[in-house]
Amino acid sequence: MTEVISTIQQLVQKAIDAQLISSLDELYSRNQLMEIFKLVDFKEEASLEQEQTLDIPDLVEKLVDYAVEMELIPDILDEREIVASKIMNVFIPRPSDVNATFYDNYKASPKKATEYFYKLSQDSNYIQTKRIAKNISYKVDTKYGELDITINLSKPEKDPKQIALEKEMKKPTSHYPKCLLCVENEGYAGRIGHPARSNHRVIRMELGKEEWALQYSPYVYYNEHCILLSTEHRDMKISKEGFERLIEFVEKFPHYFIGSNADLPIVGGSILTHDHYQGGNYEFAMAKAKEEILFSINEFPEVRAATVKWPMSVIRLKGTNKEQLVAAATKVLDIWKEYSDPKVEIEASSGEIPHNTITPIARMRDGEFEIDLVLRNNRTTEEYPLGIFHPHEDVHHIKKENIGLIEVMGLAVLPARLQTELKSVEAYLVDGANEVPAYHKSWADELKQHYQKILTRETVADIVEKEVGKKFLRVLEDAGVFKRDEAGLTAFKRFTKFLASN
C-alpha cells in the first residue's frame, strides 16, 4: 500500500508541475485517486526521491499495475486502459472549461489555441506519447521529395485473454457510442471492445452552420495530428459542402492543413461511417511537390489550376476567391465522377456502382487558399481483385492496406510486423540466414544481387530503409489513376483539357 500512496503523490506533483492542476487542487485530486484505488487512509511519504525520474505515463502505468495486483481489475488490456483513463481524468478540466480556455487563447492567435489544446492532450496522456515513441520513423529521398516512413508500433496488441473475452461476448452489449469517432466518446469510461475515453476532450466549432468537434489522434503520426468530426453520426461524403468546410477550417486555422479520406471502399479510410477530416501542423512531401501542367477552368477566372508532379494523380487549385475555389473543386468532382478513359482502364461506374471519387486536402499558402484534389478509382478486376488502383501484389509484403489520406500525402504507415521481418531480411543479406519470411524472399534476393558489392553490417540497415521507401513509392504509383509513364501523362493531360473546356 505504501508504494501506491507514493506513486499517487508523485503523479499529483507531476500534474501540478505540468500545470494540469493548481496546488489548490492537490487534496481534491489525491482524494479522487484514493477512491479509484479504494484507499481509506493516506499517509504521506516523507521522501519521493526514488520516483523523481518517472514521468506521467510511467506513473500511470505503475498505478494500473497496482490495480491489477490489488485485484481491482483483471489483467486485460481494455480494463487497464479504463483505469488509466480514469486516473488522468482527475487532472483535466471539464469540457466547457477546456473550450473556454481554447477560445481565450484563440483571441491571441489560432496557433496559441491549438498549442494549448495539443499540450493538454499530451499531458493528460490522451495522446499516447510513450507508445508513439516506440514507432520507427525516418525519411527517404525520392524524385518526388522526401517521403515519410513509419512502422507503427504504438498501438498495443490484444492479449489472448481479451480476445477470448470478446469472443464470449459475441454481440456488443451496447451501441453507445455508435462508433469510435462519435462526439459521445468525450468522457466515456470505455468497455471491453470500446476504448476508454474518460480523459478525452474535444473543441466545439461551427463549420458551414453545423456543429463540429476538433480532437487529436491518440496515436499521432505527425505534428499536431488532429481529427475534425461531425457531431452527427453520418456517412462520409465528398461534396461541395465538404469543400466549403475545408476552406472555412484553414481560414480559421491557417497554420493547419485539413483533408479527407475518399468516400468509397478500397480507396477510402478505415472509418467511412462517420463524417470526418484529418489535419495538423505538418508539411508533407505532396504539399511541397511542384506543379506541372498549368491550365484554366471555364467559369472560374480567379482560380489557377495545375497538375502536380506526384506519383498519384493530383489537381491543385489556388486563389483568394473562396466561392470560385469551392465551385471549381465541385466541378472537378462532378466531372471526375462521370469520367471514363478505357485506354488507361478508368471506368466511372459498373452499372449503378460508382468508382470515381476524390481525396481532397486544403491549406493556406502565401495568403491564398490551396486545394489538392487527388483523383481516385476503386474498380476491381479478376487480375486485381483488391483494386486496379491499389497496391499490387508485388508490394503486399510491405503494404497491402488501403491507401488513405495520410499515405496519399506521402507518409507510409506500415504494419508492426515489419520491425522484426526487416531485421531478418538484413540478417539474410549479410549472413545468408534463412529466417526471412517467404513473402520477402524474392525481394531480398534482388537486393542481395543489386547491392552485393557494398553490403556490410554497417550499410545493410540504410540499404533496407532506402528500399522500403522505394516500395512505398511503388505503392503510391499503383494507387495513381494516371500513371507516370507516357500513356498515363498523355491521358492526364486529356482529362485536364476536357475539364477546362466543359
N, C-alpha and C positions, 0 to 999 in steps of 0.2 A: 504493500500500500504506500510505503514511503516513496518508492520510485514513481508511482502515479502522481502523487502530490508534487514531487519535484518537477516532473515533466509539465504538469499543468501550470506551475509557477513560471517555468521557463517560457511556455507558449504565451501566457498572458503578457509577460515582459516583452517578448518579441513583437507581439501585436501593438504594444504601446510604442516601441521603437520604430515600427513601420508606419506609425500614425493611423493604424486602423481604428484604434480606440484612444481615448484620453486616459490619463492616470486616474481621473474621477470614475472611470468605468471598470477599474481593476476588480473591486469586490463583486460587482454585478457579474462580470464575465467569469470570475472564478466560481461563483455560485451556480451559474448556468452549466459550467463544465462538471461541477460536482454532481448535479442532477443526472447528467448523461452517464456518469460512472457510478451512480448510486452510492455516493460517498455521504456519510452523515457527520463526519468530523474532518477537520482540516488543520493540520499542524504545519506551520510554515517551516521550511528548511532554512537553516542558518546560512548555508553556502550553496551556491548554484554554479560554482566554477566548473564542475565536471561537464555540464551541459552547454557551456557557452559557445562551443563551436557548431552546434546544431542550428539549422535554420528552420523556418516554419514547416515546410513539407516533411522534413525529418522528424520533427517533434510530433506532428500529426500522425505520422506512420507509427511512431513509438506508442502513442496513446491507443491507436487502433490495435496494435499487438497486445497491449494490456487488456483491452476489451475482450479479446479472444481468450487470453489467459484467465481472465476473471469469469469466463463463460457467460458474458453478457450477450455475445453474438457467436454464431458458428463461424469457423474459418472459411468463409465463402466470399468470393470477390465482391459481389453486389452488396452483401451485408457489411463488409469492410468499407466500401465506398459510401454507404448510407451514413455510417458513424463518422467517417472523415468529413463528409459534407456538413453534418450537424455540428461538429466541433467548430468548423470555420464560420458557420452561420452566426455563432455567438458574437463574432467580432465585426459583422458587416451591418451597415445601416439598412433601414427599411427601404424598399424601392422608391418611395416618394422622396426620401432624403437624398438618395443617390441621384435621382433625376434632378432634384433642386440644385445640388452641387454641380452636376454636369452643366446645367444651363447657366449657372452663375459663372462658371469658367468659360462658357461659350461666349459670354458678353465680352470677355477679353480677347479670345480668339478660338476658332474651331479646333485648332491644334492643341490648345491648352485643355480643352474639354475632353478630347479623345485621349490625351496623355493621362489625365486624371483617371478616366474610366479603365484604361488599359492597365495602369499600375494597380488600381483596386482589384481588377480581375486576376492579376498575378499574385498580389499579396494575399488575397483571400483563398489562394490555392484552387480557384476555379479553373484558371489556366494552369495546366499541369507542367510547370516549368521543370521539375525534377525529371519527369518521364520524357519530356521533349528533348532534354539534354542527351538522352540516350541515342537519338536519331543520328544516323551517319549522313552528313551533308557536305557537298562540295560542288564546284563549278567545272564545266567542261567547255573549252573554247571550240566554236564551230564557225562555219562561214556565215551563219545567221546571228552570231553573237554568243555570249556565254549562257549556256543552259544550266539550270539548277538541278542537281540530282539529290534526292533524299531517300534513304532507305528507312522506312517508317518502323521504328522500334518502340514508339511511345505508348501505344495502346496495349494494355495488359491482356494477355491471353486468358481465356476462361479455364478454370481448373476442372478436372473431371467431376468433382462433387457438384459444382454449379451446373454443368451440362446435364448431369443426371437429374438434378432437381428441376431444371427447366423442362426436361423430357417428361417427368412425372406430372408436371402441371398441365401438359398438353395444350389446353386452351387458355388464353390470357384471362386472369381473374379480373382485369379491369381494362377499359378502353379509354381511360383518362390518365394523362393527356393523350390526345388522338395520335400524336407522333412525336418524335424527338425534337422537332422544331417548334411545336406549338408554344405560344406565349404562356400557356398554363404550366409550363415546366418551371417557371420562376418560383423558387422556394419549395418546389415539390420534393418530398423526402426521398422518393425512389422506392423501388420494389425489385424483386427478382425478375430480371429481364428488362427492366427500365431504369436508366441511370439516375443516380442521386443528384438532386439539384437544389438542396437547401441553401447553398451558398451562391446561387445563381441570381444575377440581376440583369435587367435589360433597360435600355433607354428608349422611352416612347418618343415618336416623332410623327408628324403629318407629312405624307407624300401623296400628291395627287388627290387631296381631300380624303385620304384614307389614313387609318392609324397603322403605323408600322413600328417595329421594335429592333433596336440595334444591340447586338451582343458580340462577344468574341468567341472564337472557336476554343474549346477546352484543349485542343491539340493543334496549336497554331503551326502552320507550315512556313510562315514568313512574318515579317514585322507587322504587328497590329492586324493580324488576320481576323477580319470581322465577318459577321453574318447579319444581314438585314432581312427580317422576316415579316410577312403579313400577320397581323393579329387574327386574321380569319384563316381557318384551315381550308385551303382550296388548292387545286392543282396548279402547277407551274404553267405559264403560257407566255410565249414570246409575242409581244403585241405593241401597238402604238403606245398604249398606256404604260407598258413596261419601259419603253424608251424614254418617255416623259419622266418616269421615276428616276431612271439612271441619271438623266441630266439634272434633275432637281437635287438629287443627293450630292453630286460632285459640286454643284453650286453652293450647297450648304457646307460641304467639307472638301474644299479644293485641294487639300493635301492627300486625299484618298482617291484611289480608283474604285470602281464598282462594276461588277459584271454578273452575268447569269449563265448557268448551265443551259444547254439546249433543252427543249421541252419534249423530245421524243426518246423512246428507249434506244439503247445501244450508244447513241451519241450524247445522251443526257447524263446527268449526275446520278448519285445513288439515291437521292430523295426527289421524286417528281410529284409527290402528292401534297407538297406544301410549297406555296409560292415564296421564293426567297432568292436573295442575291449574296454574293461574297465580294469582299473588298479588302482594303488595307492600305498601309503606308509603305508601299514597296514598288519598285520599278522592275518589271520583268523584261526579259530579252525581247519579247514581241513588241512591247511599248517603245523600245529603242530601235526597232527594225526600220530600215529605210523604205521610202516609197518608190514604186517602180512606174507603173502606167498611170499618168495623170489624166483625168477626164472630168467632164461636167455632166450633171443630170438635169435634163429639161425641167423647167418649172422652178428650179432652186438655184438662182444665180449667185446667192450668197454662201453656197456650200461648195467647198472644194473636195473632190473625190480622188482617190488613188488606190491602186492595188499595193500590197505590201510585200517586200522581199522576206518571206517567211515560209517554212515548209508546209504550212496549211494555207488555205485559200482565204485571204483577208482583204476586205474593202474598208478603207479608212475614210471617214467623213469629218471635215473640220469647218468651224465657223463660229461666229458670235451670235448669230440669229437662232435662238433656241427652237422656235416654231418651225423654221425651214429645216433645221437639222433633224428634228423628230420626224417631220414629214418625209424627208429624203430617206431616212433609215427605214421608215414604214414602207416606202415604195420599193426599196431594195428587198425587204422581207416579202412583200406581196408578189413581186415578180419572181423572186427565187423559189417561192413555194410552188409555183406553177411551171418552173423552167426545167426542160429536159434537153439533154445532148447525148444521144445514143453513141456518138463517136467516142465518147470518154465514159460510157456506162452510167451516165446520170439520167435517172428517171424520176420524175417528180412524185409519182404515186403508182401504186399497184391497185387498180380499181378504186375503192374508197379509202385505201390505206395511204396516208401521206408519208413521204420520205424526206422532203427537204425542210430544213429549218435553219436557225442561226444561233450562234453563241455570241452575244453582244458584250462589249466592255467599254465603259466610258471613263474619261479622265479630263482634267483641265491641264492645258499646256500653253504657257506664254499668253495667258489671258483669253484663250479660246477653248471652246468645248471640242472634244475629240471622241468619236465613237468608232471602235473597230468592230466590224461585222464579220464573223468567221462563218463561212458557208459550210453547212453540214448535210450529210445524206446518210440515212440508216438502212438502205436497201441491202438485202442478203441474197445470196445465190447458193446453189449446190456447192460450187467451188469455195465460196466464202460464207459459210453458214453463220458466222459471228458478225458479218458485215463486210461489204466491199471496201468501205472507207473506215476501216477499223484495223488495229494492229494485226498483221498477218502472222501465219503460223511460225515463220522463221524467227520472230521476235518474242513469241509467247514465253520462252524460257526466262525472259527478263520482265516483260509487261504484257499481260493479257486482258486486264480490266478495261472498262470504258475510259475513253479519253474525255475527261470533263474540263471545266473551266480552267483549273489550275494547270493541268498539263498543256492545254491549248496555248497558254501564255508562256510556257517554257520551263515549267517546274515539274520534274518527274517525281511522283510519289510511288516508290517501288516497294514491293512486299518484304516483310521482315525475313522471310526465308533466305533472301539473298545475302544476308550478313554471313552466315556460315557457308552457304553454297559458293560464294565468290572466293572465300578463303580456300575452299577445296580446289577451285579452279586455279588459284595462284600456286598451290602446292603441286598440282598436276603439271603446270607449265614449267616449274623449276625442278621438281624431283621426279616427275613421271608417276606420282601417286595415282592410285586407281579409284579413289573415293569420290571422284567427280560425278554428280548426278548425270544420268543418261541423257537428259534433255539439254545439258550443257556440253556434251561430248564433242559434237561436230564443231561447235563454235570454239571450244578450247583447242581443238586440233588446228583450226585455221590460225588462231593466234600463235600457237607454237611454231607453225611453219613461217608465218609472216615476221615474227619478232625473234627468230632463233639466234640471231647474231647479238642481240642486246638483252636477252632475257637473263636476269640475275635476281637474287634475293632482294637486292636494293632497288631494282627497276620494276619488278613484276606488279606491285600494287598500283603504281602510277599507270602502267600499261592497261591493267584491267579496268581501272576507273575511266580512263580515256575511252576504252572500247564500249563500256556500258553507256557512256554518253553518246557514242555513235549509234548504238542500238536504240536509244531513246529518240534520237533524230530520225531514225527509220520509222519508229512508231508514229511520230508526227507526220512524216511524209505519207505513210499509209493512210492516215486519217484525213489528208487533204483531198478535196474532191477534184481539184485541178492539179495534176501532178507537175513537178518542176522540170519535166522534160519538154521537148519542143512541141509535141502534140498537146500536152496539158496547158502550157503557157499560151499557145495559139487559141485553145478553147476558152481559156480565162479571158483573153482579150476579146473574143467573140461575145462573151457574156457581157462585158463592160460596154461594148458598142450597142448591144441590144438594150441594155439598161439605160444608156444615155439617150437613146432615140425613142423610147416608149414613155 
